[in-house]
Amino acid sequence: MGTRGRRPSDEPPQRRANGALEAEVLRVLQEAEGPLTPGEVSARLGEDLARTTVVTTLSRMHDKGVLAREPHGRTFAYRPVTDSYGLTARRMHQLLAGESDREAVLTRFVDGMDTGDEQLLRRLLGGDLDPGR
């Protein structure tokens, strides 16, 4: 089918970047006072998403361990397992766990830090790192 006679509203919706919907859903859940059902998440997103899209996204995030869920009538209500800092730390652990040479990864990580972050890390580790590095 050609584009002649097509109106802008006839254009198919743009696909989100990978992980964009998950990030939006996570933001909504982190801002909530308690667990939310898929319908509540969808309403707070304020987008015209199919219910199945929201349910699938929440289920996948639960399967990844990012969300906890509890029965709520005939559906589930979802909440984040931790705050955004905890999720970032968790991703860092998962990436590190997937590497065979953890020392090389950690060395490159520390080498790439600015002085302030390196000093903070040393303080958090109790100064156990070699200060002559």
N, C-alpha and C positions, 0 to 999 in steps of 0.2 A: 504494500500500500504506500503510495506517495505521500509527501507532506503537504501537498497543495490542499488548501481548504481546512487545514488543521488549525485549531485554536490552541493557544498556550495551555489552556486547562485540559486539553486532550493529551498532553505529554505524559508519559509514564512517570511515576514518582522517582526521584533520584535515590539510588542506594546509598546507605550510610557507609562510612569507612568501617573496617573491621573493628569490633569492640565498641563502637560509638553508642549503640543502643544499650549495651551492658553498662557503660559508664553513666548514661543518663538514668537508667533504672537504679543503679547503685546510689547515685546522688539523691534521687527521690527517697529511697529507703533510709539513707543516712540522715536526711532532714526530718523524717517522720518521728513522731513521739513513740511509736510502737510498731509492731508488725503490720504489714499491709497485704490485702488480698490482691490478686491480679487486676480486678476491676478498679480498686483504689489506686494502684500503681498507674494504670492506664489513664484514669481521670486526672491524676497529678501530672502526668507527662503532657497532657493537653494536646495530644496528637491524634490523628485519625488512624490508629493502629488496630489491626484485627486482634480480637481477644486471644486467638491462638498464638499470635506472634508474641504477645506479652507472656502468656503461660509458658511457651517454649523457652523464651529468654530466661525467665525466672527458674525454670526446671534445670536448664543448662548451668546457670550460675550456682544452683544448689548442688548439682553433681560435681562441680569444680571445687566445692567447699567454701565458696564465697558467701553463700547465704544459708541460713538455717530456716526451717519451716515448721509450722505447727498446724494441726487440723483446725479449720475454722468453718464449721458447717459442712457443706459439700465440697469445699475447696481447701486450699492452704493459705496461710498468711506467712509472709516472708520478712526476714530481718537480716541485716548484715551480721556476720560472725564477729567482726571487729571494726574499728574505725579505719579511715583511709590510710593512716600511718601503718597500722597493723597489716593491712592488705598489701601495701608496698613492701614491707619487710617480708611478708610471706612469699611474694613473687621473687624477691631476691634469693630467699632460701631455695625455692624451687629451681631457679636457674642454676644456682651453685650446685645443687644436688645432681643436676644432669651433666655435670662436667667430670671428666676422669682425673684431671690434674687441678684439684682445688687450690693448691698452693700457688700455682701460676695465675689462676683467676684472681685470687685474693691479692696477690702481689701487684698485678696490673690495676686492680681496683684502687688500692692504696696509692700506687704511683700516680694515678690520674686525679687524685684529690687535691683540692687547693689546701693551703697551709692551715686555714681555719678548721676545715673539716677533718684534716688529719689530726690536729691537736684535740679536737672534740672526740674523735675515735680513741685516741690514746687515753684521754681522761676516762671515757666510758669503760675501757678495758683495764683501768687501774694502773696505767703506766707500764704494763707488762711487755709492751713492744720495745724493741731495741731503739733507744733514743738516738743512737749514732747513725741511723739510717738516713 
